[in-house]
Amino acid sequence: MAGWFRRLLHKPKSSSVENLKSSHSASPSPSSSSSSSAKSSSSSPGTSLATSSISLSPVSAVDISASDSPRWDKSYDVCICHSEGDVELVSELVSYLEGQPESFRCFLQLRDAVAGGAVVTELCDAVQNSHCWVMLITPGFLQDPWCRYQMHQALAEAPMANGRTIPVLKDVDRKDYPRELRNIYYIYMALKEKSFRQIRDTVMRYLQELCQSSTKSME
């Protein structure tokens, strides 16, 4: 009698077993759960890629000429640093940039420096009051101490390669490229028209990024 009673107590209830089975069948198995999560994660890169590509597109749509644009925080968009022997080429570049739809404001030393002003003061002011600096590196540039001085002022103003300093090599071997600029990519002027477009695009890109970062900081 006692043995029969003990067997009765240890016999599992059918309802409990059925409930246990139903709970296992209702909940997803580890393999199915991981496969579903893998599917969702495999689709996410595509989604994030599409999102990132969409987020990049407004850069080209930024209006750098808006009245509240940080472009107007400085007097010039670009300062051209050059030797006296390259005045003719620089004048062509300035005419090209100022003739663009954006009407880039260029500092040309012979035209815009204040008469009677000290050379050092004028060169420093030109650097500080410009967003970008084009370094027209020619044999004359390498031999001109004032060009070197202005180059060093620009690097002191923006030591990181953030698009503000734009070296342009013309009639200079790569080995003669200034050591101070070795961490910055340069434009090699073989075809003048192509180089002018590259300079224009580089200045434009910097101003767009400047305006975009300013907009984000205000949000």
Disulfide bonds with the S-S distance in Angstrom:
none
